[in-house]
Amino acid sequence: MAIECEVIYKKVKRITLKVDYTLKVKVICPFSCSKQEVERFVQKKQKWIQEQISYFKTLNYKQIPLKNNEILLFGSAYRFVYVPEMIGKTQLNHNKKMIYTANLLTQKKILLQWYQKFAHLFLKERLAYWAKKHHFSYNKVTIRNQKTRWGSCSSVKNISLNWRLVKMPIWVIDYIILHELAHTVHLNHSKDFWALIQQLCPYYQKAETWLKEYGHQL
């Protein structure tokens, strides 16, 4: 192959290609695919691959480096320490960026469960805090595993937040929460909505910039 690719065999019906912000090319193909078939497919898609690589090079993506024993929390790399005695508990040291837990966060499934449980508690509390501070009212709140949205607000003031928010700096989390609370007053993105956002969160443009630069990592 002219371009170096990572070949991933899965239970799929056809060959597909993926290029991401790391500029790595992944070929997802059925188990029945031969090496020659994969090579022919990639050769045929050379132009498309080069276009995708060029596109991602133009984006101002940034990344927070993580070591093997670190996870992303509140916009920083937190080192986790396995403490078997702390069953059902988690202790955070924000000054030292440390997490003490009995959860084996090296395992993806357990890490996902830990993130979602932590997000469920933290985000609901943070939403309640800002709602009370600025006299907003909302109906229900759900913490979801959304792929393309950080949050949403329905016409009946039900608010949904993405659990991945806890990976962001707190000031960015607060912007998204205030954004959704503002939708309880203005359901659209009108001038009045953005005027309210400016009043609630004067740094909102800085938060939007952070999301554009680091959102891909979350």
C-alpha positions as CSV (number, residue, x, y, z in Angstrom):
1,M,0.0,0.0,0.0
2,A,1.2,3.5,-0.8
3,I,-0.3,4.8,2.4
4,E,0.3,3.0,5.7
5,C,-3.0,1.8,7.1
6,E,-4.3,-0.1,10.2
7,V,-6.4,-3.0,9.1
8,I,-9.2,-3.9,11.5
9,Y,-11.3,-7.1,10.9
10,K,-14.9,-6.9,12.1
11,K,-18.3,-8.5,11.6
12,V,-19.2,-6.1,8.8
13,K,-20.5,-6.6,5.3
14,R,-18.2,-4.3,3.3
15,I,-14.9,-2.5,3.5
16,T,-14.8,1.0,4.8
17,L,-12.2,3.6,5.5
18,K,-11.7,6.1,8.3
19,V,-9.3,9.0,8.7
20,D,-9.2,11.0,11.9
21,Y,-7.5,14.0,13.5
22,T,-4.4,11.9,14.2
23,L,-4.0,11.5,10.4
24,K,-4.1,7.7,10.9
25,V,-5.9,5.7,8.2
26,K,-8.0,2.7,9.4
27,V,-9.5,0.1,7.1
28,I,-12.4,-1.8,8.5
29,C,-13.2,-5.0,6.6
30,P,-15.0,-8.3,6.9
31,F,-13.2,-11.4,8.2
32,S,-13.5,-12.9,4.7
33,C,-11.4,-10.1,3.1
34,S,-8.0,-11.1,1.7
35,K,-4.9,-9.0,2.0
36,Q,-5.1,-8.4,-1.8
37,E,-8.7,-7.2,-1.6
38,V,-7.8,-4.7,1.1
39,E,-4.8,-3.4,-0.9
40,R,-6.9,-2.9,-4.0
41,F,-9.5,-1.1,-2.1
42,V,-7.0,1.3,-0.5
43,Q,-5.3,1.9,-3.8
44,K,-8.6,2.8,-5.3
45,K,-9.3,5.3,-2.5
46,Q,-5.9,7.0,-2.6
47,K,-7.2,10.4,-3.7
48,W,-10.0,10.4,-1.0
49,I,-7.5,9.5,1.7
50,Q,-5.1,12.3,0.7
51,E,-8.0,14.7,0.7
52,Q,-9.1,13.7,4.2
53,I,-5.5,14.0,5.5
54,S,-5.2,17.4,3.9
55,Y,-8.5,18.5,5.5
56,F,-7.5,17.4,9.0
57,K,-4.2,19.2,8.7
58,T,-6.0,22.4,8.2
59,L,-8.0,22.1,11.5
60,N,-6.5,23.6,14.6
61,Y,-6.9,20.5,16.7
62,K,-5.0,20.2,20.0
63,Q,-4.6,17.3,22.4
64,I,-4.1,16.9,26.1
65,P,-1.4,14.2,26.5
66,L,-2.3,11.2,28.6
67,K,0.0,8.5,30.0
68,N,-1.1,4.9,30.6
69,N,-2.2,5.5,34.2
70,E,-4.0,8.8,33.4
71,I,-7.5,9.7,32.3
72,L,-9.0,13.0,31.2
73,L,-11.0,14.8,33.9
74,F,-11.9,18.5,34.1
75,G,-9.6,19.3,31.2
76,S,-6.5,17.8,32.8
77,A,-4.6,14.5,33.0
78,Y,-5.5,12.9,36.3
79,R,-3.4,10.0,37.5
80,F,-5.4,7.1,39.0
81,V,-4.2,4.9,41.9
82,Y,-5.8,1.6,42.5
83,V,-6.8,1.2,46.2
84,P,-8.6,-2.1,46.8
85,E,-10.0,-1.0,50.2
86,M,-12.0,1.9,48.6
87,I,-14.8,-0.3,47.3
88,G,-17.7,1.9,46.1
89,K,-15.7,5.1,46.8
90,T,-13.6,7.5,44.8
91,Q,-11.4,10.2,46.3
92,L,-10.1,13.1,44.2
93,N,-7.1,15.3,44.9
94,H,-7.5,18.2,42.5
95,N,-4.2,19.9,43.6
96,K,-2.1,16.8,42.7
97,K,-4.5,15.7,39.9
98,M,-4.9,12.3,41.5
99,I,-7.8,9.8,41.6
100,Y,-7.9,7.1,44.3
101,T,-10.3,4.3,43.5
102,A,-11.0,0.6,43.8
103,N,-12.1,0.6,40.1
104,L,-9.7,-0.8,37.6
105,L,-9.8,2.2,35.3
106,T,-7.3,0.5,32.9
107,Q,-10.3,-1.5,31.6
108,K,-12.4,0.4,29.1
109,K,-15.8,-1.0,30.3
110,I,-15.1,-0.2,33.9
111,L,-13.7,3.3,33.0
112,L,-16.9,4.1,31.0
113,Q,-19.0,3.0,34.0
114,W,-16.9,5.1,36.3
115,Y,-17.1,8.2,34.1
116,Q,-20.9,7.9,33.7
117,K,-21.5,7.4,37.4
118,F,-19.2,10.4,38.2
119,A,-20.9,12.5,35.6
120,H,-24.4,11.6,36.8
121,L,-23.6,13.0,40.3
122,F,-21.4,16.0,39.3
123,L,-23.4,17.3,36.4
124,K,-26.8,17.2,38.1
125,E,-25.3,19.0,41.1
126,R,-23.7,21.6,38.9
127,L,-26.9,22.2,36.9
128,A,-28.9,22.7,40.1
129,Y,-26.3,25.2,41.4
130,W,-26.5,27.4,38.2
131,A,-30.2,27.1,38.0
132,K,-30.6,28.3,41.6
133,K,-28.0,31.1,41.2
134,H,-29.7,32.6,38.1
135,H,-33.3,31.7,39.0
136,F,-33.9,29.2,36.1
137,S,-36.4,26.4,36.4
138,Y,-36.2,23.1,34.5
139,N,-38.2,19.8,34.6
140,K,-36.1,16.7,34.3
141,V,-32.4,16.2,33.7
142,T,-30.8,13.1,32.1
143,I,-27.1,12.2,31.6
144,R,-26.7,10.5,28.2
145,N,-24.1,8.9,26.0
146,Q,-24.6,11.2,23.0
147,K,-22.3,11.1,20.0
148,T,-22.8,14.5,18.5
149,R,-24.3,16.8,21.1
150,W,-23.0,18.2,24.4
151,G,-26.4,19.0,25.6
152,S,-30.0,19.8,24.7
153,C,-33.2,21.3,26.2
154,S,-36.7,20.4,25.1
155,S,-39.8,22.6,24.8
156,V,-41.0,21.3,28.2
157,K,-37.6,22.2,29.9
158,N,-36.2,18.7,30.0
159,I,-32.4,19.0,29.9
160,S,-30.0,16.4,28.6
161,L,-26.3,16.5,29.2
162,N,-23.5,14.4,27.7
163,W,-21.5,12.5,30.3
164,R,-18.3,13.5,28.4
165,L,-18.7,17.0,29.8
166,V,-16.7,15.9,32.9
167,K,-13.6,15.6,30.7
168,M,-13.8,19.4,30.0
169,P,-12.5,22.2,32.2
170,I,-15.1,23.3,34.7
171,W,-15.5,26.7,33.1
172,V,-16.4,25.0,29.8
173,I,-18.8,22.6,31.6
174,D,-20.4,25.7,33.1
175,Y,-20.8,27.3,29.7
176,I,-22.7,24.3,28.3
177,I,-24.9,24.1,31.4
178,L,-25.7,27.8,31.2
179,H,-26.3,27.4,27.4
180,E,-29.0,24.7,28.1
181,L,-30.5,26.7,31.0
182,A,-30.8,29.7,28.6
183,H,-32.8,27.5,26.3
184,T,-35.5,27.2,29.0
185,V,-36.1,30.9,28.3
186,H,-35.3,31.1,24.5
187,L,-35.6,27.7,22.8
188,N,-33.8,29.0,19.7
189,H,-30.5,30.7,19.0
190,S,-32.0,34.1,18.5
191,K,-30.3,37.5,19.3
192,D,-32.1,37.5,22.6
193,F,-30.7,34.0,23.4
194,W,-27.1,35.1,22.7
195,A,-27.6,38.3,24.6
196,L,-28.6,36.2,27.6
197,I,-25.6,34.0,27.1
198,Q,-23.3,37.1,27.0
199,Q,-24.8,38.2,30.3
200,L,-24.5,34.7,32.0
201,C,-21.2,33.7,30.5
202,P,-19.1,36.5,29.1
203,Y,-16.3,34.1,28.2
204,Y,-18.6,31.9,26.1
205,Q,-16.5,32.4,22.9
206,K,-13.4,31.2,24.6
207,A,-15.4,28.1,25.7
208,E,-16.5,27.5,22.1
209,T,-12.9,27.8,20.9
210,W,-11.8,25.2,23.5
211,L,-14.5,22.8,22.3
212,K,-13.4,23.2,18.7
213,E,-9.8,22.6,19.6
214,Y,-10.2,19.7,22.1
215,G,-13.7,18.4,21.6
216,H,-12.4,15.6,19.3
217,Q,-10.5,14.1,22.2
218,L,-13.5,13.7,24.4
